[in-house]
Amino acid sequence: MIVDGKRMWIDSHIHIPGWSDAGERSAGIRDVTRVLDDDAAHLVWVISYALPEVSAIKDNPADGVPKTNEGQLRLVEEAPEGRLFGSVAVHPGAVEASLDAIDRYAGEHGFVQVGEVLGYAMGFTLDSPEMVQIARKAAEHDIPVQCHCSTAGQPQGEQMRQTINLARQVPEAKIIAAHAIGGTNSYTHITAAEIYAMMGGENLWLEIRDFNNREWVREAVERLGSDRLIAGTDWIARGAPPFPPYGILFPLEDTDEMPYPCTVASLEGFLRESGCDDDDVANIAARNSIGLFGLEGRV
């Protein structure tokens, strides 16, 4: 999609803290929108919590889940219309709080996904009975569940196995394998997703994190189809503002070390160098995300 002559680019995987360890806001909306506006493209972000909230949710899920969601809501409400969309924070150790949060923040405030679900960092599996309950509630609101999949730390693909098992148990839910195309586990993730699709699974999407690794992108497009891929770069508002530009190579933070300009244009260029045609680019840049997150008329 082109908006006012600009490429619309929707990223499903952006981390912005709603509050600091001291309980205060650690990112102002102007600091965030400056990153959006500095790019020549029309950037739209689906945001979720960052490091301060991870610890809070892990230590006390019943308290951390609502507090985190309120912090994200404040950011979304302060942003220009159609530029930031929220993700519902959940934890299977606080099922009722999580189900209530989905009803409230998806049902009343327009959050567009559940996630990022960090099973590995918070000590739970992604396909537990409690996560099945959460995925079913997300399906009631027609929003996807974004599941973290290790990019390198689990070469056997255990988190992808759990993600696909969750998708299999709740076929009515939409499941996202977060940053699945990125890191040395990429081929494992692509193969697992391909097998799941061959077995009839139709409710799984994969994020592309490392667009510059063109062999991984090419493999994903050829084996899965561009209609199953979305942008999810795992951009994180680290440290104090000014924040790094969008499009940095994860996990580098020093833009002086970047091997390419940090722009949407660079990421689109990598797609084309990977063999993507105009339709593929349109799918990955925005079209798939508009359908997946229910953003028609909102962006």
Secondary structure as UniProt FT lines:
FT   STRAND          2..3
FT   TURN            4..5
FT   STRAND          6..15
FT   TURN            21..22
FT   HELIX           29..38
FT   STRAND          42..48
FT   HELIX           51..59
FT   HELIX           61..78
FT   TURN            81..83
FT   STRAND          84..88
FT   HELIX           92..94
FT   HELIX           95..101
FT   HELIX           102..106
FT   TURN            107..109
FT   STRAND          113..117
FT   HELIX           119..122
FT   TURN            126..127
FT   HELIX           129..140
FT   TURN            141..142
FT   STRAND          145..148
FT   TURN            155..156
FT   HELIX           158..169
FT   TURN            171..172
FT   STRAND          175..181
FT   TURN            184..185
FT   HELIX           186..198
FT   TURN            199..200
FT   STRAND          204..208
FT   TURN            211..212
FT   HELIX           214..224
FT   HELIX           226..228
FT   STRAND          229..231
FT   STRAND          235..236
FT   TURN            246..247
FT   TURN            250..251
FT   HELIX           255..257
FT   HELIX           264..273
FT   TURN            274..275
FT   HELIX           278..282
FT   HELIX           283..287
FT   HELIX           288..293
FT   TURN            296..298
//
